[in-house]
Amino acid sequence: MSTQVTSAAAEFARRQQSPVQRVQHQLHGKPWLSPLFLLLVAFVAFFIATPTFLTANSMGILLQQTAVVAALAVGQTLVILTAGIDLSVGAVMVLSMMVMATLTKDGGMPGLLGLLIGLVLAIVAGFLNGLLVTRINLPPFIVTLGTLSIFTAIALLYSGGESIQAEHLPGLLNALGNDFGIGNFRLTWGIVLVVVMYAVMAFVLSQTAWGRYVYAVGDDAESARLSGVPSKRILLAVYTVAGLIYGLAAWILIGRAGAATPNAAPTANLDSITAVVIGGTSLFGGRGRLIGTLIGALIVQTFDFGLSQMGVNQQWRVLATGLLVILAVAVDQWIRKVKS
């Protein structure tokens, strides 16, 4: 009887809601819906403005340009789900990339060994971030702001500020830049790796106890701890896994750029955060899905690519990205005010 009364009350409350409140409730449960709508609108708008936008060649280039940001955004999503933020994503990626390239340059070390060392280094960097957050209780913003400078400096010192071109690197490090055709599309193996990363991490977050703990810690770390969730261990694991993901992004970047350079991806930090926020993941933690992050990464690159095809100046494209971030955070704040 009580269940029927509860259901009836919920149905009555739903009918009392205005259309705007219903939309608000839908977005609260599925925050990726609004960025998906924005992405579709952007595709239609850019197709009208420049008919070559939706050609197979253009879509292949767009996906290739999205790969690195989308990869970094996986790790950034994990961190933001715990109500943290990682400003060192680009620095960890570049440091890992330069170590991989420098160790294997001109046959100095087997490609597989150099790749593994670069990945381990990225994992250690993520672990260090997590250690400072969980053991010394420093705010994630301050920790990663500091390690951003540290990792950037180490990458420049280690590499001597020199770039290493693809012809000096083993085939394994360049492998993710190799492309293949699906009809008229030309895709790279880096895109395939990104899709696999999203599939694996989406499964982990939605179907495992660890994933539920990540959401619980982000929603309320103290309540999660009192409920028996090992909050600090979960946080440490999140930053460590994020480090591994940044290392994989470094491998993808080498293939995409055809070189390893310490000055690569200068906007990687901003782009990864933008993709996550636009994708509907709350900066306050505890809410968001990787599908939204992927859509967010596509939106970031779609606006840049589409405006570029229209001949819009770079400064205006940066302005558009900034407006998107403000709009996404405003929508997130509105969604969080949903009344149960």
C-alpha positions as CSV (number, residue, x, y, z in Angstrom):
1,M,0.0,0.0,0.0
2,S,2.8,2.4,0.9
3,T,4.5,1.8,-2.4
4,Q,1.3,2.6,-4.3
5,V,0.9,5.8,-2.3
6,T,4.5,6.8,-3.0
7,S,4.1,6.1,-6.7
8,A,0.8,8.1,-6.8
9,A,2.5,11.0,-5.1
10,A,5.4,11.0,-7.5
11,E,3.0,10.9,-10.5
12,F,1.0,13.8,-9.0
13,A,4.2,15.8,-8.5
14,R,5.3,15.1,-12.1
15,R,2.0,16.4,-13.4
16,Q,2.3,19.5,-11.4
17,Q,5.7,20.4,-13.0
18,S,5.9,23.0,-15.7
19,P,7.5,22.0,-19.1
20,V,10.7,23.8,-18.0
21,Q,10.9,21.8,-14.8
22,R,10.4,18.6,-16.7
23,V,13.3,19.4,-18.9
24,Q,15.3,20.3,-15.8
25,H,14.5,16.8,-14.3
26,Q,15.4,15.1,-17.6
27,L,18.8,16.9,-17.8
28,H,19.5,16.1,-14.1
29,G,19.1,12.4,-14.8
30,K,20.8,12.5,-18.3
31,P,23.1,15.5,-18.3
32,W,24.6,14.5,-21.7
33,L,21.3,15.3,-23.5
34,S,22.0,19.1,-23.7
35,P,25.5,18.8,-25.2
36,L,24.2,16.2,-27.7
37,F,21.5,18.7,-28.8
38,L,24.2,21.4,-29.0
39,L,26.4,19.1,-31.1
40,L,23.6,18.4,-33.6
41,V,22.8,22.1,-33.9
42,A,26.5,22.9,-34.5
43,F,26.7,20.2,-37.2
44,V,23.6,21.6,-39.0
45,A,24.8,25.2,-38.7
46,F,28.3,24.5,-40.0
47,F,26.9,22.4,-42.9
48,I,24.7,25.3,-43.9
49,A,27.6,27.7,-43.6
50,T,30.1,25.5,-45.5
51,P,28.7,22.4,-47.3
52,T,32.1,20.8,-47.3
53,F,31.9,20.4,-43.5
54,L,30.0,17.1,-43.6
55,T,32.1,15.4,-46.2
56,A,33.8,12.1,-45.4
57,N,37.2,13.7,-45.6
58,S,36.3,16.6,-43.2
59,M,34.7,14.2,-40.7
60,G,37.8,12.0,-40.8
61,I,40.0,15.0,-40.0
62,L,37.6,16.2,-37.3
63,L,37.8,12.8,-35.5
64,Q,41.6,12.7,-35.8
65,Q,41.8,16.2,-34.3
66,T,39.4,15.2,-31.5
67,A,41.4,12.0,-30.5
68,V,44.0,13.6,-28.2
69,V,41.6,15.9,-26.3
70,A,39.0,13.1,-26.0
71,A,41.7,10.8,-24.5
72,L,42.8,13.4,-22.0
73,A,39.2,14.1,-21.1
74,V,38.7,10.5,-19.9
75,G,41.2,11.1,-17.1
76,Q,39.9,14.6,-16.4
77,T,36.4,13.2,-16.1
78,L,37.5,10.7,-13.4
79,V,39.1,13.5,-11.4
80,I,36.2,16.0,-11.8
81,L,33.7,13.2,-10.8
82,T,35.5,13.2,-7.4
83,A,35.0,17.0,-7.2
84,G,38.6,17.7,-8.0
85,I,40.4,19.1,-11.1
86,D,43.6,18.3,-12.8
87,L,45.5,21.2,-14.3
88,S,48.6,19.0,-15.1
89,V,47.0,16.8,-17.8
90,G,48.9,18.4,-20.7
91,A,52.2,18.5,-18.8
92,V,52.0,14.8,-17.8
93,M,51.2,13.9,-21.4
94,V,54.1,15.9,-22.8
95,L,56.6,14.6,-20.2
96,S,55.6,11.0,-21.0
97,M,55.8,11.7,-24.7
98,M,59.3,13.2,-24.5
99,V,60.6,10.3,-22.4
100,M,59.2,7.8,-24.8
101,A,60.7,9.6,-27.8
102,T,64.1,10.5,-26.3
103,L,64.7,6.9,-25.0
104,T,63.9,5.3,-28.4
105,K,65.4,8.0,-30.7
106,D,67.4,6.4,-33.6
107,G,67.2,2.9,-32.1
108,G,68.5,3.9,-28.6
109,M,66.0,1.6,-27.0
110,P,63.4,-0.8,-28.3
111,G,60.1,0.9,-28.9
112,L,58.0,-1.3,-26.6
113,L,60.4,-0.7,-23.7
114,G,60.4,3.0,-24.3
115,L,56.6,3.1,-24.5
116,L,56.3,1.1,-21.2
117,I,58.7,3.4,-19.4
118,G,56.8,6.5,-20.6
119,L,53.5,5.0,-19.4
120,V,55.0,4.1,-16.0
121,L,56.2,7.6,-15.7
122,A,52.8,9.0,-16.4
123,I,51.3,6.6,-13.8
124,V,53.9,7.8,-11.2
125,A,53.0,11.4,-12.0
126,G,49.3,10.7,-11.5
127,F,50.1,8.8,-8.3
128,L,52.1,11.8,-7.0
129,N,49.2,14.1,-7.6
130,G,46.9,11.7,-5.8
131,L,49.4,11.3,-2.9
132,L,49.6,15.1,-2.4
133,V,45.8,15.4,-2.4
134,T,45.0,12.4,-0.1
135,R,47.9,12.3,2.3
136,I,48.8,15.9,2.7
137,N,45.2,17.1,2.1
138,L,46.2,19.8,-0.3
139,P,43.4,21.1,-2.7
140,P,43.5,19.4,-6.1
141,F,43.7,22.8,-7.8
142,I,46.8,23.8,-5.9
143,V,48.5,20.4,-6.3
144,T,48.0,20.2,-10.0
145,L,48.8,23.8,-10.6
146,G,52.2,23.2,-8.9
147,T,52.9,19.9,-10.7
148,L,51.9,21.5,-14.0
149,S,55.0,23.7,-13.7
150,I,57.2,20.9,-12.4
151,F,56.3,18.4,-15.1
152,T,56.6,21.1,-17.8
153,A,60.0,22.1,-16.6
154,I,61.2,18.5,-16.4
155,A,60.0,17.8,-19.9
156,L,61.9,20.8,-21.3
157,L,65.1,20.0,-19.3
158,Y,65.1,16.3,-20.2
159,S,64.5,16.9,-23.9
160,G,66.7,20.0,-24.1
161,G,63.7,21.8,-25.7
162,E,64.3,19.8,-29.0
163,S,61.7,18.1,-31.1
164,I,62.1,14.6,-32.4
165,Q,60.6,13.8,-35.8
166,A,58.8,10.6,-36.8
167,E,61.6,9.3,-38.9
168,H,63.8,9.1,-35.8
169,L,61.3,7.1,-33.8
170,P,60.5,3.4,-33.9
171,G,57.4,2.2,-35.8
172,L,55.5,1.3,-32.6
173,L,55.5,4.9,-31.4
174,N,54.2,6.1,-34.8
175,A,51.7,3.3,-35.1
176,L,48.7,5.1,-33.8
177,G,49.1,7.7,-36.6
178,N,48.6,5.1,-39.3
179,D,45.2,5.4,-41.0
180,F,42.8,3.0,-42.6
181,G,39.7,3.4,-44.6
182,I,36.0,2.7,-43.8
183,G,34.3,3.7,-47.0
184,N,35.5,7.2,-47.8
185,F,36.5,7.8,-44.2
186,R,40.1,7.8,-43.2
187,L,40.5,7.0,-39.5
188,T,43.7,6.4,-37.4
189,W,44.4,3.7,-34.9
190,G,44.6,6.4,-32.3
191,I,40.9,6.9,-32.7
192,V,40.3,3.2,-32.2
193,L,42.3,3.3,-29.0
194,V,40.3,6.3,-27.8
195,V,37.0,4.4,-28.4
196,V,38.4,1.4,-26.5
197,M,39.4,3.7,-23.6
198,Y,35.9,5.1,-23.4
199,A,34.2,1.7,-23.6
200,V,36.4,0.2,-20.9
201,M,36.1,3.2,-18.5
202,A,32.4,3.6,-19.1
203,F,32.0,-0.1,-18.1
204,V,34.1,0.4,-15.0
205,L,32.2,3.5,-13.9
206,S,28.8,2.0,-14.4
207,Q,29.2,-1.7,-13.7
208,T,31.8,-2.0,-10.9
209,A,31.9,-1.2,-7.2
210,W,34.9,1.0,-7.8
211,G,32.9,3.1,-10.2
212,R,30.1,3.5,-7.7
213,Y,32.6,4.5,-5.1
214,V,34.0,7.2,-7.4
215,Y,30.5,8.8,-7.7
216,A,29.9,8.4,-4.0
217,V,33.2,10.2,-3.1
218,G,32.4,13.0,-5.5
219,D,28.9,13.4,-4.2
220,D,29.9,13.6,-0.6
221,A,33.4,12.3,0.5
222,E,32.6,12.4,4.2
223,S,29.3,10.6,3.9
224,A,31.0,8.0,1.7
225,R,33.7,7.5,4.3
226,L,31.1,7.0,7.0
227,S,29.4,4.5,4.8
228,G,32.5,2.4,4.6
229,V,33.9,3.7,1.3
230,P,37.7,4.0,1.5
231,S,37.6,7.6,0.2
232,K,41.3,8.3,0.2
233,R,42.2,5.1,-1.5
234,I,39.6,5.7,-4.2
235,L,40.9,9.2,-4.8
236,L,44.5,8.0,-5.0
237,A,43.4,5.3,-7.5
238,V,41.5,7.9,-9.6
239,Y,44.6,10.1,-10.0
240,T,46.8,7.1,-10.7
241,V,44.4,5.7,-13.4
242,A,44.2,9.2,-14.8
243,G,48.0,9.2,-15.1
244,L,47.9,6.0,-17.2
245,I,45.3,7.6,-19.4
246,Y,47.5,10.7,-20.0
247,G,50.4,8.3,-20.9
248,L,48.2,6.7,-23.5
249,A,47.2,10.1,-24.8
250,A,51.0,10.8,-25.2
251,W,51.3,7.8,-27.5
252,I,48.2,9.0,-29.5
253,L,49.7,12.5,-29.8
254,I,53.0,11.2,-31.2
255,G,51.1,9.4,-34.0
256,R,48.8,12.4,-34.6
257,A,51.6,15.0,-34.7
258,G,54.2,12.8,-36.4
259,A,56.7,14.1,-33.9
260,A,57.4,14.6,-30.2
261,T,57.9,18.2,-29.2
262,P,58.0,19.7,-25.6
263,N,55.8,22.5,-26.8
264,A,53.0,20.3,-28.0
265,A,49.3,20.8,-27.1
266,P,49.6,24.1,-25.3
267,T,45.8,24.3,-24.7
268,A,45.4,20.7,-23.6
269,N,44.5,21.5,-20.0
270,L,41.8,24.0,-21.0
271,D,40.5,21.8,-23.8
272,S,40.2,18.7,-21.6
273,I,38.4,20.6,-18.8
274,T,36.1,22.3,-21.4
275,A,35.2,19.0,-22.9
276,V,34.3,17.5,-19.5
277,V,32.2,20.5,-18.4
278,I,30.4,21.0,-21.7
279,G,29.7,17.2,-21.6
280,G,27.6,17.6,-18.5
281,T,29.9,16.4,-15.8
282,S,29.4,18.6,-12.7
283,L,32.4,20.5,-11.4
284,F,31.0,19.8,-7.9
285,G,31.5,16.1,-8.4
286,G,29.2,13.1,-8.3
287,R,27.3,13.6,-11.6
288,G,28.3,12.9,-15.2
289,R,28.9,10.3,-17.8
290,L,31.7,9.5,-20.2
291,I,29.4,9.6,-23.1
292,G,28.8,13.3,-22.3
293,T,32.6,13.9,-22.1
294,L,33.0,12.4,-25.6
295,I,30.2,14.6,-26.9
296,G,31.9,17.6,-25.2
297,A,35.3,16.8,-26.8
298,L,33.5,16.6,-30.2
299,I,31.8,20.0,-29.6
300,V,35.1,21.7,-28.7
301,Q,36.8,20.4,-31.9
302,T,33.6,20.9,-34.0
303,F,33.5,24.6,-33.2
304,D,37.2,25.0,-33.8
305,F,37.1,23.0,-37.0
306,G,33.9,24.5,-38.4
307,L,34.9,28.1,-37.6
308,S,38.3,27.4,-39.2
309,Q,36.6,26.2,-42.4
310,M,34.6,29.4,-42.4
311,G,37.8,31.4,-42.2
312,V,37.1,32.8,-38.8
313,N,40.1,34.2,-37.0
314,Q,41.7,32.1,-34.2
315,Q,41.0,34.7,-31.5
316,W,37.2,34.5,-32.3
317,R,37.4,30.7,-32.1
318,V,39.0,30.9,-28.6
319,L,36.2,33.4,-27.6
320,A,33.6,30.9,-28.8
321,T,35.2,28.2,-26.6
322,G,35.1,30.5,-23.6
323,L,31.5,31.3,-24.1
324,L,30.7,27.5,-24.3
325,V,32.4,26.9,-21.0
326,I,30.4,29.7,-19.2
327,L,27.2,28.4,-20.8
328,A,27.9,24.8,-19.7
329,V,28.6,25.8,-16.1
330,A,25.5,28.0,-16.0
331,V,23.4,25.0,-17.3
332,D,25.0,22.8,-14.7
333,Q,24.1,25.2,-11.9
334,W,20.5,25.3,-13.1
335,I,20.3,21.5,-13.3
336,R,21.7,21.1,-9.8
337,K,18.8,23.2,-8.5
338,V,16.3,20.6,-9.5
339,K,13.6,19.8,-6.9
340,S,12.9,16.2,-6.1
